[in-house]
Amino acid sequence: MKALIFDIWGDFAHFKRFYTTSSPLTFSFPPPPTVKGILGAIIGCSKDDYLKVFSRDRCAIAIQILKPIKKIRLGLNHINTKGNFWRPTKKGKHEARTQIPCEFLKDPAYRIYVFHRDEEIFDNLIENLKAHKTFFTVSLGLSEMLADFKYVGIMDFEEVREKEEEISSILPINLILDGIALREGYRYFKDRIPLDMDKDRIVNVYEDVLYESQGKRIYAKIEKFWKGEDGTCIVFF
């Protein structure tokens, strides 16, 4: 299959974990639904359409960490707007603002691999990425976390089954056959991420994944993966 490759990065990012509310924590990388939102912003899909345009039966995505994961915490001021107006000062029992600690990613960078069955959509993505052009502003999770991006290229990938290899992308745990080879200096993390959402933005599929937080490749025997013509091995969601 032919896959489009591009890099995306920014000063800050926040990909909210589904189980956090008042003190939001972030995933270490954008989950597939977030990546689909980024793709939708590039070609101009509305919020109501992008999940359908980039549905799992039409689109496949792989995500690679390019820079070591760094997390910081900052306080966000939430303004009291009860009653549909702003209270600049404390009034009665109501505070003018509430400061919420929030976790952010610092200097995040990722490489995204995209396959799409619809040639028109695929070509549109290529054209806009090459021209460094988007329909909507691209951000990393929150609208305030503006992102930059760079077209990398197009590469042919071949499916490989039941073989030991170094995987560059985020790795679904259910595809690992005989465990992984642990290496000194590597930082391995397991996470549970949303994989697919329906039109009402309700998550209907979750996936347990493994990644190395410094962006290093994971060596393991994998049920199936895709190998590029330059030797890069990835797993598509």
PEHU-V36937 format. One record per helix or strand of 2 or more residues. SS is the DSSP state (2 for helix, 1 for strand). FROM is the first residue (numbers start at 1). TO is the last residue. If there is no record, write none. Layout:
# PEHU-V36937
SS:FROM:TO
SS:FROM:TO
This chain:
# PEHU-V36937
1:2:10
1:12:13
2:32:43
2:50:53
1:59:65
1:71:79
2:82:84
1:97:106
1:109:116
2:119:130
1:146:167
1:171:172
2:173:175
1:176:180
1:188:197
1:203:212
1:218:228
1:233:234
